[in-house]
């Protein structure tokens, strides 16, 4: 057997998809693809295999599924989705039920219904044909993560039922597997699909049995309390992704189209409100000079998540880039959470805008040393997630979670200077640009933010004692 087992990591949304198969047989499958599917085609060519199957572990809430896009590019592959739990879809598919078995040369893949994160959730056990009943690994999807488990609270009124299903999935399936079985989840650290997912991308049943807190509760009520209490805030775009993926995302055939607009035309588009103005440059560049009214969602992998939280996919976008050559990568980041409508990008970037003689706006920047020295003269706003805030924060700071900032901005004073911080500065720059849109003039981002504050060994307020985390 010449096993093919390749993990494809998509940063930002912290998604893990897989190419599995047997190169001696020349066949393979992709599990949980993202919509920027060229990477799977390239990898399959490199491994000299034909992708014949596309598996989904469940109806995703955190990203646009790439199954239909990949299937369209391949032509002859089929999409396999779980019909357990009454799941229904608006696109052509092959039903997968509990116990179904698939062979790729000497690799045997067996479907296992593992509900709890969603009713239809399916995991896939991996084994050699000679020992098909003894898996060496499981593609766990969003049921079991490293150091965590899938959240059961994304389906509204089904939370109690899903929590009970997740409890039994973990205890009646995963904890019955031998310690040596490896788990390969669909997400790594940073995904909101689970609470405090571990940094490692894979683990073993034995390790998780010993250290995964979700596996330490033999009593259901205790388990449910922990699972719901530790779940991070639900991103606003999750319900939209669920509906889109069940219906079936539109097949694009390529990246979305976006015209390059010279400065004069770009300014006219802004004045005529033909699109929402998004500046994807790094925070320091944005602070030094930007187009008034722009929202700073930096073009790092985190863009996918924050676009999902804050933007309407029905509104076209006008983009400002670090460099024109980066447009394809930025489009991929938007595509992952369902953004396909673009009014254009500024050809030549801010240099062309500046050379055209158009006005620039600026955003203040303060070091952590300046923030500390200012003491009570500043409104210090922490826009991190609640769990981050609870682990410690700048003394005297006020916590407003970034997605709630526009709604709660009215409680802040427009007469008193504001300094915004997050973990490293990315979200702080985005938050500061929101406050500028809301009419706050004296606003500063804090580059380095919480990381810089800690490294400077400044005082910390609200830090939990060791051993109390998550309790």
Residue pairs with C-beta under 8 A, 6 or more apart in sequence:
1 22
1 24
1 105
1 106
1 107
1 128
1 129
2 22
2 23
2 24
2 105
3 21
3 22
3 106
3 107
4 19
4 20
4 21
4 22
4 23
4 28
4 47
4 49
5 18
5 19
5 20
5 126
6 18
6 19
6 20
6 43
6 47
7 16
7 17
7 18
7 184
7 201
7 202
8 16
8 17
8 18
8 19
8 39
8 40
8 43
9 15
9 16
9 188
9 201
10 16
10 17
10 34
10 63
10 301
10 336
11 301
12 190
12 300
12 301
12 302
12 303
12 304
12 305
12 333
12 336
13 34
13 62
13 63
13 191
13 301
13 304
13 305
13 336
13 337
14 187
14 188
14 189
14 190
14 191
14 197
15 32
15 34
15 62
15 63
15 186
15 187
15 191
16 32
16 184
16 185
16 186
16 187
16 188
16 201
17 30
17 31
17 32
17 33
17 34
17 40
17 186
18 30
18 31
18 32
18 139
18 184
19 28
19 29
19 30
19 40
19 43
19 44
19 47
19 49
19 51
20 28
20 29
20 31
20 104
20 107
20 109
20 126
20 139
21 27
21 28
21 29
21 47
21 49
21 104
21 105
21 107
22 28
22 49
22 104
22 105
22 106
22 107
23 47
23 48
23 49
23 105
24 105
24 106
25 104
25 105
25 106
26 48
26 49
26 50
27 49
27 50
27 52
27 104
27 105
28 44
28 47
28 49
28 50
28 51
28 52
28 53
28 104
29 51
29 52
29 53
29 54
29 55
29 102
29 104
29 109
30 40
30 51
30 53
30 54
30 55
30 70
31 54
31 55
31 56
31 57
31 124
31 139
31 186
32 55
32 56
32 57
32 60
32 65
32 141
32 186
33 40
33 54
33 65
33 66
33 67
33 69
33 70
34 63
34 64
34 66
34 336
35 63
35 64
35 65
35 66
35 69
35 249
35 252
35 335
35 336
36 66
36 255
36 332
36 335
36 336
37 66
37 69
37 70
37 73
40 51
40 66
40 70
41 51
41 70
41 73
41 74
44 50
44 51
51 70
51 74
51 77
52 76
52 77
52 78
52 104
53 77
53 78
53 80
53 102
53 104
54 67
54 70
54 71
54 77
54 78
54 79
54 80
55 80
55 81
55 96
55 109
55 122
55 124
56 65
56 67
56 79
56 80
56 81
56 82
56 122
57 82
57 121
57 122
57 123
57 124
57 139
57 140
57 141
57 142
57 143
57 186
58 82
58 117
58 118
58 120
58 121
58 122
58 141
58 142
59 81
59 87
59 118
59 120
59 242
59 245
59 246
60 241
60 242
60 245
61 154
61 193
61 238
61 239
61 241
61 242
61 245
62 187
62 191
62 192
62 193
62 235
62 238
62 241
62 337
63 241
63 304
63 336
63 337
64 241
64 244
64 245
64 249
64 335
64 336
64 337
64 338
65 245
65 249
67 79
67 81
68 79
68 91
68 248
68 249
68 251
69 249
69 251
69 252
70 77
71 77
71 78
71 79
72 251
72 253
78 93
78 94
79 91
79 92
79 93
79 94
80 93
80 94
80 95
80 96
80 102
81 87
81 89
81 93
81 94
81 95
81 96
81 120
82 95
82 96
82 97
82 111
82 113
82 120
82 121
82 122
83 95
83 96
83 97
83 120
84 96
84 97
84 98
84 113
84 115
84 119
84 120
84 121
84 122
85 113
85 115
85 118
85 119
85 120
85 121
86 119
86 120
87 119
87 120
87 246
88 246
89 246
89 247
89 248
90 246
90 247
90 248
91 247
91 248
96 111
96 122
97 111
97 113
98 111
98 112
98 113
98 122
99 110
99 111
99 112
100 110
100 111
101 108
101 109
101 110
101 111
101 132
102 108
102 109
102 110
102 111
103 109
103 129
106 128
106 129
106 130
107 126
107 127
107 128
107 129
108 126
108 127
108 128
108 129
108 132
109 124
109 125
109 126
110 124
110 125
110 127
110 132
110 135
111 122
111 123
111 124
111 125
112 122
112 123
112 124
112 125
112 138
112 173
113 121
113 122
114 121
114 122
114 123
114 140
114 141
114 143
114 144
114 169
114 173
115 121
115 162
115 165
115 166
115 169
116 143
116 149
116 150
116 152
116 162
116 163
116 165
116 166
116 167
116 168
116 169
116 170
117 141
117 142
117 143
117 149
117 150
117 151
117 152
117 154
117 162
117 166
117 193
118 142
118 150
118 154
118 155
118 162
119 155
119 158
119 162
119 165
121 141
121 142
121 143
121 150
121 169
122 141
123 138
123 139
123 140
123 141
123 143
123 144
123 173
124 138
124 139
125 135
125 137
125 138
125 139
126 135
126 136
126 137
126 138
126 139
127 133
127 134
127 135
127 136
128 136
134 178
135 177
135 181
136 180
136 181
136 182
137 181
137 182
137 183
137 184
138 144
138 174
138 177
138 181
138 182
138 183
138 184
139 184
139 186
140 174
140 183
140 184
140 185
140 186
141 150
141 185
141 186
142 150
142 185
142 186
142 187
142 193
142 194
143 149
143 150
143 166
143 169
143 170
143 174
144 150
144 169
144 170
144 174
144 183
144 185
144 208
144 212
144 214
145 185
145 187
145 193
145 194
145 197
145 198
146 183
146 185
146 188
146 197
146 198
146 199
146 200
146 201
146 202
146 203
146 208
146 212
147 196
147 197
147 198
147 203
147 208
147 211
147 212
147 213
148 194
148 195
148 196
148 197
148 198
148 212
148 213
148 214
149 166
149 170
149 194
149 212
149 214
149 215
149 227
150 166
150 193
150 194
151 193
151 194
151 195
151 227
151 231
151 232
152 159
152 162
152 163
152 165
152 166
152 227
152 228
153 159
153 162
153 163
153 227
153 228
153 231
153 234
154 234
154 238
154 242
155 162
159 228
160 224
163 220
163 223
163 224
163 227
163 228
164 220
164 224
166 227
167 217
167 220
167 223
167 224
170 214
170 215
171 215
171 218
174 183
174 205
174 208
174 215
175 205
175 209
175 215
177 205
178 205
178 206
179 204
179 205
179 206
179 209
180 204
180 205
180 206
181 204
181 205
182 202
182 203
182 204
182 205
183 202
183 203
183 204
183 205
183 208
184 201
184 202
185 197
185 201
185 202
186 193
187 193
187 194
187 197
188 197
188 198
188 199
188 200
188 201
189 197
189 198
189 199
190 197
191 197
192 232
192 233
192 234
192 235
192 305
195 227
195 230
195 231
195 232
195 470
196 230
196 387
196 470
208 215
209 215
213 226
213 470
214 223
214 226
214 227
217 223
217 226
226 470
230 470
232 385
232 386
232 387
233 385
233 386
233 401
233 403
235 305
235 308
235 309
235 403
236 308
236 309
236 403
237 308
237 309
237 337
237 338
240 313
240 338
241 308
241 337
241 338
244 338
249 338
250 340
252 335
252 340
255 328
255 331
255 332
255 335
256 331
256 334
256 335
256 339
256 340
256 341
256 342
257 342
258 319
258 327
258 331
258 342
258 344
258 345
259 342
259 343
259 344
259 345
260 324
260 344
260 345
260 347
261 269
261 318
261 344
261 345
261 346
261 347
262 347
262 348
262 352
263 346
263 347
263 348
263 352
263 353
263 355
263 356
263 358
264 356
265 344
266 318
266 344
266 346
266 347
266 353
267 353
267 356
267 358
269 275
269 318
269 343
269 344
270 277
270 291
270 293
270 318
274 316
274 318
274 343
275 315
275 316
275 317
275 318
275 342
275 343
275 344
276 295
276 311
276 312
276 315
276 316
276 317
276 318
277 291
277 293
277 294
277 295
277 318
277 320
278 294
278 295
278 297
278 307
278 311
278 317
278 318
278 319
278 320
279 286
279 290
279 291
279 294
279 295
279 296
279 297
279 319
279 320
279 433
280 297
280 298
280 299
280 303
280 319
280 320
280 321
280 322
280 330
281 290
281 296
281 298
281 299
281 320
281 321
281 322
281 350
282 298
282 299
282 322
283 296
283 298
283 425
283 426
283 428
283 429
283 445
283 447
284 365
284 447
285 322
285 350
286 294
286 296
286 298
286 363
286 429
286 433
287 362
287 363
287 364
287 365
287 429
287 445
288 362
289 350
289 354
289 360
289 361
289 362
290 296
290 320
290 350
290 360
290 361
290 362
290 363
291 320
291 350
291 353
291 358
291 360
291 361
292 359
292 360
292 361
293 361
293 436
293 437
294 320
294 361
294 433
295 310
295 430
295 433
295 434
295 437
296 363
296 429
296 430
296 432
296 433
297 303
297 306
297 307
297 310
297 430
298 426
298 429
298 430
299 321
299 322
299 326
299 329
299 330
299 333
300 426
301 333
302 426
303 330
303 333
303 334
304 333
304 334
304 336
304 337
305 337
306 402
306 427
306 430
307 333
307 334
307 337
307 339
308 337
308 338
309 402
309 403
310 403
310 430
311 317
311 339
313 338
313 339
313 340
313 341
314 341
315 341
316 341
316 342
316 343
317 334
317 339
317 341
317 342
317 343
318 342
318 343
318 344
318 345
318 346
319 327
319 330
319 342
319 344
319 345
319 346
320 345
320 346
320 349
320 350
321 327
321 330
321 345
321 346
321 349
322 349
323 349
324 345
324 347
324 348
324 349
327 345
331 342
334 340
334 342
346 352
346 353
348 355
350 360
353 360
354 360
361 436
363 429
363 432
363 433
363 436
363 443
363 444
363 445
364 442
364 443
364 444
364 445
365 444
365 445
365 446
365 447
366 374
366 419
366 444
366 445
366 446
367 446
367 447
367 448
367 452
368 421
368 446
368 448
368 449
368 452
368 453
368 456
368 458
369 456
371 378
371 380
371 394
371 419
371 421
371 446
371 453
372 458
374 417
374 419
375 396
376 396
377 416
377 417
378 416
378 417
378 418
378 419
379 398
379 412
379 413
379 416
379 417
379 418
379 419
380 394
380 396
380 397
380 398
380 418
380 419
380 421
381 397
381 398
381 399
381 400
381 405
381 412
381 418
381 419
381 420
381 421
381 431
382 389
382 393
382 394
382 397
382 398
382 399
382 400
382 421
382 422
382 450
383 400
383 401
383 402
383 405
383 420
383 421
383 422
383 427
383 428
383 431
384 393
384 399
384 401
384 402
384 422
384 423
384 427
384 450
385 401
386 399
386 401
388 423
388 450
389 399
389 462
390 462
390 464
391 463
391 464
391 469
392 460
392 461
392 462
392 463
392 464
393 399
393 450
393 460
393 461
393 462
394 421
394 450
394 453
394 458
394 460
394 461
395 459
395 460
395 461
396 461
397 421
397 461
400 408
402 422
402 427
402 430
402 431
405 431
405 434
405 435
406 434
406 437
406 438
409 434
409 435
409 438
409 440
412 418
412 435
412 440
414 439
414 440
414 441
416 442
417 442
417 443
417 444
418 432
418 435
418 440
418 442
418 443
418 444
419 444
419 445
419 446
420 428
420 431
420 432
420 435
420 443
420 444
420 445
420 446
421 428
421 445
421 446
421 449
421 450
421 453
422 428
422 431
422 449
422 450
423 449
423 450
423 451
424 448
424 449
424 450
424 451
425 445
425 446
425 447
425 448
425 449
428 445
428 446
428 449
429 445
432 443
432 444
432 445
435 443
436 443
446 452
448 455
453 460
454 460
